[in-house]
Amino acid sequence: QVQLVESGGGLVQPGGSLRLSCAASGSIFSINTMGWYRQGPGKQRELVARIASVGSTNYADSVKGRFTISRDNAKNTVYLQMNSLKPEDTAVYYCNLQQRRVDYWGQGTQVTVSS
């Protein structure tokens, strides 16, 4: 019905940058919210950022000022620009789409911040 495919993860040094992408396909409705969640080692999955189809955004306090979420509605794609990365950002990052009270999830992409 809905498929989400993430890309852009990798290994970077502290202070570096990465840009994650997530492309949605299938039965996508015009009113939806897309976002990024992450799960670090020994931690619960947490919201990183989300963006509605009308453009409103929410960010976790830990990433405000460093990460920027954006989307291309024509391509059903959401992006996460991550700057000034810290070791505590290390996690598997999951793409999420919510529409009509149903959540869909990508398979995840690993982000490792280490020197």
Biopython code that builds the backbone (N, CA, C, O; Angstrom):
import numpy as np
from Bio.PDB.StructureBuilder import StructureBuilder

atoms = [
    (1, "GLN", "N", (0.833, -1.203, 0.000)),
    (1, "GLN", "CA", (0.000, 0.000, 0.000)),
    (1, "GLN", "C", (0.869, 1.254, 0.000)),
    (1, "GLN", "O", (0.763, 2.078, -0.908)),
    (2, "VAL", "N", (1.731, 1.408, 1.012)),
    (2, "VAL", "CA", (2.677, 2.507, 1.100)),
    (2, "VAL", "C", (4.049, 1.942, 1.406)),
    (2, "VAL", "O", (4.205, 1.122, 2.311)),
    (3, "GLN", "N", (5.040, 2.383, 0.653)),
    (3, "GLN", "CA", (6.419, 1.987, 0.876)),
    (3, "GLN", "C", (7.283, 3.218, 1.085)),
    (3, "GLN", "O", (7.117, 4.225, 0.396)),
    (4, "LEU", "N", (8.211, 3.135, 2.041)),
    (4, "LEU", "CA", (9.128, 4.218, 2.344)),
    (4, "LEU", "C", (10.558, 3.692, 2.230)),
    (4, "LEU", "O", (10.891, 2.658, 2.810)),
    (5, "VAL", "N", (11.391, 4.396, 1.491)),
    (5, "VAL", "CA", (12.769, 3.985, 1.291)),
    (5, "VAL", "C", (13.701, 5.123, 1.682)),
    (5, "VAL", "O", (13.668, 6.198, 1.082)),
    (6, "GLU", "N", (14.540, 4.879, 2.702)),
    (6, "GLU", "CA", (15.490, 5.877, 3.183)),
    (6, "GLU", "C", (16.838, 5.717, 2.493)),
    (6, "GLU", "O", (17.195, 4.632, 2.035)),
    (7, "SER", "N", (17.576, 6.816, 2.430)),
    (7, "SER", "CA", (18.934, 6.784, 1.928)),
    (7, "SER", "C", (19.718, 7.936, 2.544)),
    (7, "SER", "O", (19.132, 8.887, 3.062)),
    (8, "GLY", "N", (21.037, 7.849, 2.486)),
    (8, "GLY", "CA", (21.894, 8.941, 2.916)),
    (8, "GLY", "C", (22.636, 8.736, 4.223)),
    (8, "GLY", "O", (23.448, 9.580, 4.602)),
    (9, "GLY", "N", (22.383, 7.643, 4.918)),
    (9, "GLY", "CA", (23.092, 7.393, 6.158)),
    (9, "GLY", "C", (24.552, 7.061, 5.912)),
    (9, "GLY", "O", (24.965, 6.822, 4.777)),
    (10, "GLY", "N", (25.327, 7.048, 6.987)),
    (10, "GLY", "CA", (26.733, 6.733, 6.863)),
    (10, "GLY", "C", (27.514, 7.068, 8.108)),
    (10, "GLY", "O", (26.944, 7.349, 9.163)),
    (11, "LEU", "N", (28.839, 7.037, 7.975)),
    (11, "LEU", "CA", (29.768, 7.327, 9.057)),
    (11, "LEU", "C", (30.384, 8.704, 8.842)),
    (11, "LEU", "O", (30.940, 8.985, 7.780)),
    (12, "VAL", "N", (30.282, 9.561, 9.859)),
    (12, "VAL", "CA", (30.856, 10.903, 9.788)),
    (12, "VAL", "C", (31.557, 11.233, 11.098)),
    (12, "VAL", "O", (31.268, 10.636, 12.135)),
    (13, "GLN", "N", (32.481, 12.190, 11.042)),
    (13, "GLN", "CA", (33.161, 12.656, 12.241)),
    (13, "GLN", "C", (32.319, 13.697, 12.967)),
    (13, "GLN", "O", (31.488, 14.354, 12.341)),
    (14, "PRO", "N", (32.512, 13.862, 14.269)),
    (14, "PRO", "CA", (31.811, 14.930, 14.985)),
    (14, "PRO", "C", (32.011, 16.272, 14.295)),
    (14, "PRO", "O", (33.114, 16.606, 13.862)),
    (15, "GLY", "N", (30.926, 17.033, 14.200)),
    (15, "GLY", "CA", (30.948, 18.306, 13.502)),
    (15, "GLY", "C", (30.614, 18.218, 12.030)),
    (15, "GLY", "O", (30.444, 19.244, 11.373)),
    (16, "GLY", "N", (30.516, 17.012, 11.502)),
    (16, "GLY", "CA", (30.214, 16.816, 10.099)),
    (16, "GLY", "C", (28.736, 16.911, 9.795)),
    (16, "GLY", "O", (27.922, 17.197, 10.674)),
    (17, "SER", "N", (28.395, 16.665, 8.524)),
    (17, "SER", "CA", (27.017, 16.787, 8.050)),
    (17, "SER", "C", (26.609, 15.584, 7.226)),
    (17, "SER", "O", (27.441, 14.932, 6.595)),
    (18, "LEU", "N", (25.318, 15.298, 7.238)),
    (18, "LEU", "CA", (24.706, 14.293, 6.389)),
    (18, "LEU", "C", (23.333, 14.787, 5.973)),
    (18, "LEU", "O", (22.710, 15.581, 6.678)),
    (19, "ARG", "N", (22.864, 14.314, 4.822)),
    (19, "ARG", "CA", (21.512, 14.601, 4.378)),
    (19, "ARG", "C", (20.784, 13.297, 4.101)),
    (19, "ARG", "O", (21.181, 12.530, 3.224)),
    (20, "LEU", "N", (19.718, 13.050, 4.850)),
    (20, "LEU", "CA", (18.900, 11.870, 4.665)),
    (20, "LEU", "C", (17.732, 12.175, 3.737)),
    (20, "LEU", "O", (17.191, 13.281, 3.745)),
    (21, "SER", "N", (17.350, 11.187, 2.942)),
    (21, "SER", "CA", (16.206, 11.301, 2.056)),
    (21, "SER", "C", (15.279, 10.120, 2.273)),
    (21, "SER", "O", (15.725, 9.027, 2.621)),
    (22, "CYS", "N", (13.994, 10.340, 2.068)),
    (22, "CYS", "CA", (13.006, 9.272, 2.163)),
    (22, "CYS", "C", (11.952, 9.494, 1.101)),
    (22, "CYS", "O", (11.270, 10.519, 1.096)),
    (23, "ALA", "N", (11.818, 8.536, 0.203)),
    (23, "ALA", "CA", (10.835, 8.603, -0.872)),
    (23, "ALA", "C", (9.675, 7.661, -0.577)),
    (23, "ALA", "O", (9.876, 6.474, -0.317)),
    (24, "ALA", "N", (8.472, 8.195, -0.620)),
    (24, "ALA", "CA", (7.261, 7.412, -0.402)),
    (24, "ALA", "C", (6.615, 7.062, -1.734)),
    (24, "ALA", "O", (6.609, 7.863, -2.668)),
    (25, "SER", "N", (6.073, 5.854, -1.806)),
    (25, "SER", "CA", (5.367, 5.419, -3.000)),
    (25, "SER", "C", (4.139, 4.618, -2.602)),
    (25, "SER", "O", (4.029, 4.153, -1.468)),
    (26, "GLY", "N", (3.222, 4.460, -3.541)),
    (26, "GLY", "CA", (1.986, 3.750, -3.272)),
    (26, "GLY", "C", (0.809, 4.701, -3.189)),
    (26, "GLY", "O", (0.746, 5.694, -3.914)),
    (27, "SER", "N", (-0.120, 4.392, -2.303)),
    (27, "SER", "CA", (-1.337, 5.188, -2.161)),
    (27, "SER", "C", (-1.117, 6.321, -1.175)),
    (27, "SER", "O", (-1.419, 6.199, 0.012)),
    (28, "ILE", "N", (-0.586, 7.429, -1.685)),
    (28, "ILE", "CA", (-0.279, 8.589, -0.862)),
    (28, "ILE", "C", (-1.372, 9.633, -1.031)),
    (28, "ILE", "O", (-1.688, 10.035, -2.152)),
    (29, "PHE", "N", (-1.952, 10.073, 0.088)),
    (29, "PHE", "CA", (-2.958, 11.116, 0.068)),
    (29, "PHE", "C", (-2.305, 12.475, 0.252)),
    (29, "PHE", "O", (-1.196, 12.574, 0.778)),
    (30, "SER", "N", (-2.992, 13.518, -0.182)),
    (30, "SER", "CA", (-2.404, 14.852, -0.166)),
    (30, "SER", "C", (-2.239, 15.404, 1.244)),
    (30, "SER", "O", (-1.351, 16.224, 1.477)),
    (31, "ILE", "N", (-3.066, 14.977, 2.182)),
    (31, "ILE", "CA", (-2.966, 15.425, 3.564)),
    (31, "ILE", "C", (-2.245, 14.355, 4.375)),
    (31, "ILE", "O", (-2.786, 13.275, 4.611)),
    (32, "ASN", "N", (-1.035, 14.660, 4.795)),
    (32, "ASN", "CA", (-0.250, 13.695, 5.555)),
    (32, "ASN", "C", (0.855, 14.410, 6.310)),
    (32, "ASN", "O", (1.110, 15.596, 6.101)),
    (33, "THR", "N", (1.501, 13.667, 7.186)),
    (33, "THR", "CA", (2.674, 14.151, 7.899)),
    (33, "THR", "C", (3.808, 13.170, 7.678)),
    (33, "THR", "O", (3.618, 11.962, 7.815)),
    (34, "MET", "N", (4.978, 13.672, 7.340)),
    (34, "MET", "CA", (6.161, 12.843, 7.199)),
    (34, "MET", "C", (7.200, 13.291, 8.217)),
    (34, "MET", "O", (7.274, 14.468, 8.570)),
    (35, "GLY", "N", (7.994, 12.345, 8.682)),
    (35, "GLY", "CA", (8.972, 12.708, 9.682)),
    (35, "GLY", "C", (10.069, 11.692, 9.830)),
    (35, "GLY", "O", (10.096, 10.660, 9.160)),
    (36, "TRP", "N", (10.987, 12.017, 10.740)),
    (36, "TRP", "CA", (12.122, 11.165, 11.055)),
    (36, "TRP", "C", (12.133, 10.852, 12.536)),
    (36, "TRP", "O", (11.987, 11.744, 13.372)),
    (37, "TYR", "N", (12.305, 9.588, 12.856)),
    (37, "TYR", "CA", (12.504, 9.107, 14.212)),
    (37, "TYR", "C", (13.859, 8.409, 14.274)),
    (37, "TYR", "O", (14.407, 8.008, 13.248)),
    (38, "ARG", "N", (14.388, 8.269, 15.474)),
    (38, "ARG", "CA", (15.658, 7.566, 15.609)),
    (38, "ARG", "C", (15.673, 6.727, 16.876)),
    (38, "ARG", "O", (14.969, 7.015, 17.844)),
    (39, "GLN", "N", (16.487, 5.690, 16.847)),
    (39, "GLN", "CA", (16.675, 4.833, 18.006)),
    (39, "GLN", "C", (18.165, 4.583, 18.185)),
    (39, "GLN", "O", (18.784, 3.868, 17.398)),
    (40, "GLY", "N", (18.736, 5.179, 19.227)),
    (40, "GLY", "CA", (20.135, 4.992, 19.542)),
    (40, "GLY", "C", (20.339, 3.757, 20.389)),
    (40, "GLY", "O", (19.374, 3.160, 20.867)),
    (41, "PRO", "N", (21.597, 3.368, 20.580)),
    (41, "PRO", "CA", (21.892, 2.162, 21.380)),
    (41, "PRO", "C", (21.385, 2.304, 22.812)),
    (41, "PRO", "O", (21.717, 3.270, 23.500)),
    (42, "GLY", "N", (20.589, 1.352, 23.253)),
    (42, "GLY", "CA", (20.058, 1.351, 24.600)),
    (42, "GLY", "C", (18.990, 2.393, 24.871)),
    (42, "GLY", "O", (18.702, 2.689, 26.030)),
    (43, "LYS", "N", (18.403, 2.950, 23.835)),
    (43, "LYS", "CA", (17.406, 4.004, 24.005)),
    (43, "LYS", "C", (16.090, 3.662, 23.309)),
    (43, "LYS", "O", (16.029, 2.788, 22.444)),
    (44, "GLN", "N", (15.041, 4.377, 23.711)),
    (44, "GLN", "CA", (13.746, 4.260, 23.058)),
    (44, "GLN", "C", (13.745, 5.027, 21.737)),
    (44, "GLN", "O", (14.528, 5.958, 21.548)),
    (45, "ARG", "N", (12.862, 4.626, 20.831)),
    (45, "ARG", "CA", (12.702, 5.389, 19.602)),
    (45, "ARG", "C", (12.103, 6.751, 19.932)),
    (45, "ARG", "O", (11.152, 6.846, 20.708)),
    (46, "GLU", "N", (12.661, 7.799, 19.342)),
    (46, "GLU", "CA", (12.213, 9.144, 19.632)),
    (46, "GLU", "C", (12.003, 9.939, 18.349)),
    (46, "GLU", "O", (12.630, 9.677, 17.323)),
    (47, "LEU", "N", (11.108, 10.913, 18.434)),
    (47, "LEU", "CA", (10.885, 11.820, 17.317)),
    (47, "LEU", "C", (12.087, 12.739, 17.150)),
    (47, "LEU", "O", (12.578, 13.309, 18.123)),
    (48, "VAL", "N", (12.555, 12.880, 15.925)),
    (48, "VAL", "CA", (13.601, 13.837, 15.589)),
    (48, "VAL", "C", (12.980, 15.105, 15.008)),
    (48, "VAL", "O", (13.233, 16.208, 15.492)),
    (49, "ALA", "N", (12.171, 14.939, 13.972)),
    (49, "ALA", "CA", (11.507, 16.064, 13.323)),
    (49, "ALA", "C", (10.366, 15.545, 12.473)),
    (49, "ALA", "O", (10.395, 14.402, 12.017)),
    (50, "ARG", "N", (9.359, 16.379, 12.257)),
    (50, "ARG", "CA", (8.267, 16.026, 11.371)),
    (50, "ARG", "C", (7.757, 17.267, 10.670)),
    (50, "ARG", "O", (7.930, 18.389, 11.144)),
    (51, "ILE", "N", (7.123, 17.041, 9.528)),
    (51, "ILE", "CA", (6.626, 18.142, 8.722)),
    (51, "ILE", "C", (5.312, 17.728, 8.076)),
    (51, "ILE", "O", (5.211, 16.654, 7.482)),
    (52, "ALA", "N", (4.313, 18.584, 8.195)),
    (52, "ALA", "CA", (3.015, 18.336, 7.594)),
    (52, "ALA", "C", (3.015, 18.755, 6.126)),
    (52, "ALA", "O", (3.903, 19.480, 5.677)),
    (53, "SER", "N", (2.017, 18.292, 5.389)),
    (53, "SER", "CA", (1.937, 18.637, 3.973)),
    (53, "SER", "C", (1.765, 20.136, 3.744)),
    (53, "SER", "O", (2.122, 20.647, 2.683)),
    (54, "VAL", "N", (1.215, 20.847, 4.743)),
    (54, "VAL", "CA", (1.078, 22.292, 4.640)),
    (54, "VAL", "C", (2.348, 23.027, 5.048)),
    (54, "VAL", "O", (2.423, 24.247, 4.901)),
    (55, "GLY", "N", (3.353, 22.309, 5.560)),
    (55, "GLY", "CA", (4.645, 22.890, 5.829)),
    (55, "GLY", "C", (5.014, 23.139, 7.282)),
    (55, "GLY", "O", (6.158, 23.497, 7.560)),
    (56, "SER", "N", (4.096, 22.966, 8.209)),
    (56, "SER", "CA", (4.416, 23.181, 9.620)),
    (56, "SER", "C", (5.365, 22.100, 10.123)),
    (56, "SER", "O", (5.286, 20.951, 9.687)),
    (57, "THR", "N", (6.263, 22.462, 11.038)),
    (57, "THR", "CA", (7.318, 21.554, 11.488)),
    (57, "THR", "C", (7.377, 21.455, 13.000)),
    (57, "THR", "O", (6.919, 22.347, 13.715)),
    (58, "ASN", "N", (7.952, 20.348, 13.479)),
    (58, "ASN", "CA", (8.274, 20.147, 14.884)),
    (58, "ASN", "C", (9.639, 19.482, 14.971)),
    (58, "ASN", "O", (9.972, 18.619, 14.159)),
    (59, "TYR", "N", (10.434, 19.891, 15.971)),
    (59, "TYR", "CA", (11.767, 19.337, 16.181)),
    (59, "TYR", "C", (11.955, 18.925, 17.627)),
    (59, "TYR", "O", (11.406, 19.544, 18.538)),
    (60, "ALA", "N", (12.735, 17.874, 17.829)),
    (60, "ALA", "CA", (13.183, 17.557, 19.169)),
    (60, "ALA", "C", (14.119, 18.659, 19.659)),
    (60, "ALA", "O", (14.872, 19.234, 18.872)),
    (61, "ASP", "N", (14.072, 18.952, 20.959)),
    (61, "ASP", "CA", (14.935, 19.995, 21.510)),
    (61, "ASP", "C", (16.417, 19.721, 21.241)),
    (61, "ASP", "O", (17.195, 20.655, 21.042)),
    (62, "SER", "N", (16.804, 18.461, 21.235)),
    (62, "SER", "CA", (18.202, 18.097, 21.083)),
    (62, "SER", "C", (18.770, 18.398, 19.699)),
    (62, "SER", "O", (19.990, 18.425, 19.533)),
    (63, "VAL", "N", (17.916, 18.624, 18.705)),
    (63, "VAL", "CA", (18.397, 18.858, 17.345)),
    (63, "VAL", "C", (18.066, 20.250, 16.826)),
    (63, "VAL", "O", (18.485, 20.605, 15.724)),
    (64, "LYS", "N", (17.333, 21.040, 17.582)),
    (64, "LYS", "CA", (16.975, 22.384, 17.143)),
    (64, "LYS", "C", (18.221, 23.216, 16.871)),
    (64, "LYS", "O", (19.158, 23.234, 17.669)),
    (65, "GLY", "N", (18.219, 23.898, 15.742)),
    (65, "GLY", "CA", (19.358, 24.704, 15.348)),
    (65, "GLY", "C", (20.418, 23.955, 14.585)),
    (65, "GLY", "O", (21.313, 24.574, 14.009)),
    (66, "ARG", "N", (20.346, 22.626, 14.562)),
    (66, "ARG", "CA", (21.332, 21.812, 13.854)),
    (66, "ARG", "C", (20.723, 21.043, 12.682)),
    (66, "ARG", "O", (21.366, 20.878, 11.646)),
    (67, "PHE", "N", (19.486, 20.575, 12.845)),
    (67, "PHE", "CA", (18.823, 19.771, 11.814)),
    (67, "PHE", "C", (17.715, 20.595, 11.164)),
    (67, "PHE", "O", (17.099, 21.443, 11.809)),
    (68, "THR", "N", (17.469, 20.338, 9.886)),
    (68, "THR", "CA", (16.390, 20.982, 9.158)),
    (68, "THR", "C", (15.620, 19.945, 8.358)),
    (68, "THR", "O", (16.207, 19.193, 7.580)),
    (69, "ILE", "N", (14.303, 19.903, 8.547)),
    (69, "ILE", "CA", (13.464, 18.990, 7.786)),
    (69, "ILE", "C", (12.768, 19.760, 6.670)),
    (69, "ILE", "O", (12.378, 20.913, 6.851)),
    (70, "SER", "N", (12.617, 19.121, 5.524)),
    (70, "SER", "CA", (11.935, 19.724, 4.391)),
    (70, "SER", "C", (11.255, 18.630, 3.584)),
    (70, "SER", "O", (11.509, 17.446, 3.806)),
    (71, "ARG", "N", (10.397, 19.014, 2.654)),
    (71, "ARG", "CA", (9.721, 18.010, 1.835)),
    (71, "ARG", "C", (9.411, 18.559, 0.458)),
    (71, "ARG", "O", (9.315, 19.768, 0.251)),
    (72, "ASP", "N", (9.258, 17.641, -0.469)),
    (72, "ASP", "CA", (8.861, 17.936, -1.835)),
    (72, "ASP", "C", (7.566, 17.176, -2.061)),
    (72, "ASP", "O", (7.588, 15.967, -2.290)),
    (73, "ASN", "N", (6.445, 17.868, -1.999)),
    (73, "ASN", "CA", (5.148, 17.205, -2.104)),
    (73, "ASN", "C", (4.939, 16.533, -3.463)),
    (73, "ASN", "O", (4.305, 15.481, -3.544)),
    (74, "ALA", "N", (5.462, 17.131, -4.516)),
    (74, "ALA", "CA", (5.304, 16.555, -5.847)),
    (74, "ALA", "C", (6.006, 15.210, -5.970)),
    (74, "ALA", "O", (5.576, 14.353, -6.742)),
    (75, "LYS", "N", (7.089, 15.020, -5.209)),
    (75, "LYS", "CA", (7.851, 13.778, -5.246)),
    (75, "LYS", "C", (7.558, 12.860, -4.065)),
    (75, "LYS", "O", (8.114, 11.765, -3.982)),
    (76, "ASN", "N", (6.688, 13.297, -3.145)),
    (76, "ASN", "CA", (6.409, 12.539, -1.921)),
    (76, "ASN", "C", (7.709, 12.148, -1.208)),
    (76, "ASN", "O", (7.894, 11.001, -0.800)),
    (77, "THR", "N", (8.584, 13.116, -1.074)),
    (77, "THR", "CA", (9.898, 12.879, -0.498)),
    (77, "THR", "C", (10.154, 13.853, 0.645)),
    (77, "THR", "O", (9.829, 15.037, 0.548)),
    (78, "VAL", "N", (10.740, 13.345, 1.729)),
    (78, "VAL", "CA", (11.111, 14.166, 2.867)),
    (78, "VAL", "C", (12.617, 14.081, 3.055)),
    (78, "VAL", "O", (13.223, 13.040, 2.802)),
    (79, "TYR", "N", (13.224, 15.188, 3.504)),
    (79, "TYR", "CA", (14.657, 15.269, 3.682)),
    (79, "TYR", "C", (14.975, 15.693, 5.116)),
    (79, "TYR", "O", (14.179, 16.367, 5.769)),
    (80, "LEU", "N", (16.133, 15.292, 5.582)),
    (80, "LEU", "CA", (16.630, 15.753, 6.871)),
    (80, "LEU", "C", (18.088, 16.154, 6.697)),
    (80, "LEU", "O", (18.962, 15.304, 6.526)),
    (81, "GLN", "N", (18.341, 17.458, 6.743)),
    (81, "GLN", "CA", (19.699, 17.976, 6.695)),
    (81, "GLN", "C", (20.246, 18.026, 8.109)),
    (81, "GLN", "O", (19.693, 18.720, 8.962)),
    (82, "MET", "N", (21.320, 17.302, 8.369)),
    (82, "MET", "CA", (21.901, 17.196, 9.700)),
    (82, "MET", "C", (23.286, 17.838, 9.691)),
    (82, "MET", "O", (24.194, 17.370, 9.005)),
    (83, "ASN", "N", (23.435, 18.909, 10.457)),
    (83, "ASN", "CA", (24.702, 19.616, 10.572)),
    (83, "ASN", "C", (25.209, 19.547, 12.004)),
    (83, "ASN", "O", (24.459, 19.223, 12.925)),
    (84, "SER", "N", (26.483, 19.854, 12.181)),
    (84, "SER", "CA", (27.107, 19.862, 13.507)),
    (84, "SER", "C", (26.807, 18.587, 14.276)),
    (84, "SER", "O", (26.397, 18.630, 15.436)),
    (85, "LEU", "N", (27.012, 17.466, 13.627)),
    (85, "LEU", "CA", (26.656, 16.178, 14.217)),
    (85, "LEU", "C", (27.506, 15.871, 15.443)),
    (85, "LEU", "O", (28.689, 16.205, 15.506)),
    (86, "LYS", "N", (26.870, 15.226, 16.411)),
    (86, "LYS", "CA", (27.488, 14.844, 17.667)),
    (86, "LYS", "C", (27.440, 13.330, 17.833)),
    (86, "LYS", "O", (26.588, 12.675, 17.234)),
    (87, "PRO", "N", (28.341, 12.763, 18.637)),
    (87, "PRO", "CA", (28.288, 11.311, 18.859)),
    (87, "PRO", "C", (26.922, 10.831, 19.353)),
    (87, "PRO", "O", (26.503, 9.724, 19.014)),
    (88, "GLU", "N", (26.230, 11.636, 20.140)),
    (88, "GLU", "CA", (24.924, 11.245, 20.641)),
    (88, "GLU", "C", (23.841, 11.205, 19.568)),
    (88, "GLU", "O", (22.730, 10.747, 19.835)),
    (89, "ASP", "N", (24.146, 11.679, 18.355)),
    (89, "ASP", "CA", (23.225, 11.542, 17.231)),
    (89, "ASP", "C", (23.291, 10.155, 16.598)),
    (89, "ASP", "O", (22.472, 9.832, 15.738)),
    (90, "THR", "N", (24.240, 9.344, 17.005)),
    (90, "THR", "CA", (24.376, 8.000, 16.460)),
    (90, "THR", "C", (23.116, 7.186, 16.737)),
    (90, "THR", "O", (22.696, 7.047, 17.886)),
    (91, "ALA", "N", (22.520, 6.650, 15.677)),
    (91, "ALA", "CA", (21.264, 5.916, 15.805)),
    (91, "ALA", "C", (20.867, 5.358, 14.451)),
    (91, "ALA", "O", (21.449, 5.700, 13.421)),
    (92, "VAL", "N", (19.866, 4.494, 14.474)),
    (92, "VAL", "CA", (19.171, 4.129, 13.251)),
    (92, "VAL", "C", (18.046, 5.132, 13.066)),
    (92, "VAL", "O", (17.230, 5.331, 13.966)),
    (93, "TYR", "N", (18.003, 5.757, 11.912)),
    (93, "TYR", "CA", (16.996, 6.761, 11.611)),
    (93, "TYR", "C", (15.913, 6.153, 10.733)),
    (93, "TYR", "O", (16.199, 5.552, 9.698)),
    (94, "TYR", "N", (14.660, 6.319, 11.165)),
    (94, "TYR", "CA", (13.517, 5.744, 10.473)),
    (94, "TYR", "C", (12.625, 6.832, 9.894)),
    (94, "TYR", "O", (12.311, 7.815, 10.566)),
    (95, "CYS", "N", (12.226, 6.651, 8.662)),
    (95, "CYS", "CA", (11.269, 7.543, 8.020)),
    (95, "CYS", "C", (9.854, 7.113, 8.381)),
    (95, "CYS", "O", (9.560, 5.921, 8.472)),
    (96, "ASN", "N", (8.988, 8.087, 8.584)),
    (96, "ASN", "CA", (7.602, 7.827, 8.944)),
    (96, "ASN", "C", (6.657, 8.655, 8.085)),
    (96, "ASN", "O", (6.930, 9.816, 7.782)),
    (97, "LEU", "N", (5.554, 8.048, 7.701)),
    (97, "LEU", "CA", (4.457, 8.758, 7.051)),
    (97, "LEU", "C", (3.167, 8.415, 7.768)),
    (97, "LEU", "O", (2.866, 7.242, 7.991)),
    (98, "GLN", "N", (2.409, 9.430, 8.128)),
    (98, "GLN", "CA", (1.110, 9.226, 8.759)),
    (98, "GLN", "C", (0.039, 9.862, 7.901)),
    (98, "GLN", "O", (0.116, 11.043, 7.563)),
    (99, "GLN", "N", (-0.970, 9.064, 7.549)),
    (99, "GLN", "CA", (-2.105, 9.566, 6.812)),
    (99, "GLN", "C", (-3.346, 8.803, 7.221)),
    (99, "GLN", "O", (-3.311, 7.587, 7.410)),
    (100, "ARG", "N", (-4.444, 9.529, 7.356)),
    (100, "ARG", "CA", (-5.723, 8.932, 7.721)),
    (100, "ARG", "C", (-5.588, 8.025, 8.948)),
    (100, "ARG", "O", (-6.153, 6.932, 8.992)),
    (101, "ARG", "N", (-4.836, 8.495, 9.937)),
    (101, "ARG", "CA", (-4.638, 7.849, 11.230)),
    (101, "ARG", "C", (-3.884, 6.518, 11.149)),
    (101, "ARG", "O", (-3.988, 5.689, 12.053)),
    (102, "VAL", "N", (-3.136, 6.318, 10.081)),
    (102, "VAL", "CA", (-2.336, 5.113, 9.923)),
    (102, "VAL", "C", (-0.873, 5.506, 9.736)),
    (102, "VAL", "O", (-0.569, 6.426, 8.977)),
    (103, "ASP", "N", (0.033, 4.814, 10.425)),
    (103, "ASP", "CA", (1.466, 5.059, 10.338)),
    (103, "ASP", "C", (2.152, 4.034, 9.447)),
    (103, "ASP", "O", (1.845, 2.843, 9.504)),
    (104, "TYR", "N", (3.080, 4.505, 8.626)),
    (104, "TYR", "CA", (3.914, 3.659, 7.791)),
    (104, "TYR", "C", (5.370, 3.971, 8.099)),
    (104, "TYR", "O", (5.721, 5.112, 8.400)),
    (105, "TRP", "N", (6.217, 2.946, 8.021)),
    (105, "TRP", "CA", (7.609, 3.078, 8.426)),
    (105, "TRP", "C", (8.567, 2.544, 7.382)),
    (105, "TRP", "O", (8.284, 1.548, 6.716)),
    (106, "GLY", "N", (9.703, 3.213, 7.242)),
    (106, "GLY", "CA", (10.778, 2.703, 6.427)),
    (106, "GLY", "C", (11.606, 1.680, 7.192)),
    (106, "GLY", "O", (11.358, 1.426, 8.370)),
    (107, "GLN", "N", (12.580, 1.102, 6.523)),
    (107, "GLN", "CA", (13.392, 0.059, 7.138)),
    (107, "GLN", "C", (14.538, 0.600, 7.985)),
    (107, "GLN", "O", (15.149, -0.149, 8.747)),
    (108, "GLY", "N", (14.832, 1.872, 7.865)),
    (108, "GLY", "CA", (15.857, 2.501, 8.673)),
    (108, "GLY", "C", (17.187, 2.638, 7.964)),
    (108, "GLY", "O", (17.528, 1.835, 7.096)),
    (109, "THR", "N", (17.939, 3.665, 8.340)),
    (109, "THR", "CA", (19.283, 3.874, 7.819)),
    (109, "THR", "C", (20.199, 4.262, 8.975)),
    (109, "THR", "O", (19.839, 5.092, 9.810)),
    (110, "GLN", "N", (21.381, 3.661, 9.018)),
    (110, "GLN", "CA", (22.306, 3.857, 10.129)),
    (110, "GLN", "C", (23.082, 5.159, 9.970)),
    (110, "GLN", "O", (23.635, 5.440, 8.906)),
    (111, "VAL", "N", (23.115, 5.943, 11.035)),
    (111, "VAL", "CA", (23.964, 7.130, 11.118)),
    (111, "VAL", "C", (24.919, 6.934, 12.289)),
    (111, "VAL", "O", (24.487, 6.734, 13.424)),
    (112, "THR", "N", (26.211, 6.993, 12.011)),
    (112, "THR", "CA", (27.224, 6.833, 13.047)),
    (112, "THR", "C", (28.122, 8.060, 13.055)),
    (112, "THR", "O", (28.692, 8.426, 12.027)),
    (113, "VAL", "N", (28.247, 8.694, 14.217)),
    (113, "VAL", "CA", (29.084, 9.876, 14.384)),
    (113, "VAL", "C", (30.211, 9.495, 15.336)),
    (113, "VAL", "O", (29.981, 9.288, 16.527)),
    (114, "SER", "N", (31.414, 9.404, 14.814)),
    (114, "SER", "CA", (32.534, 8.926, 15.606)),
    (114, "SER", "C", (33.852, 9.389, 15.008)),
    (114, "SER", "O", (33.983, 9.521, 13.791)),
    (115, "SER", "N", (34.826, 9.632, 15.879)),
    (115, "SER", "CA", (36.175, 9.954, 15.450)),
    (115, "SER", "C", (37.121, 8.785, 15.690)),
    (115, "SER", "O", (38.310, 8.880, 15.385)),
]
sb = StructureBuilder()
sb.init_structure("model")
sb.init_model(0)
sb.init_chain("A")
sb.init_seg("    ")
for serial, (resi, resn, name, xyz) in enumerate(atoms, 1):
    if name == "N":
        sb.init_residue(resn, " ", resi, " ")
    sb.init_atom(name, np.array(xyz, "f"), 0.0, 1.0, " ", f" {name:<3s}", serial, name[0])
structure = sb.get_structure()
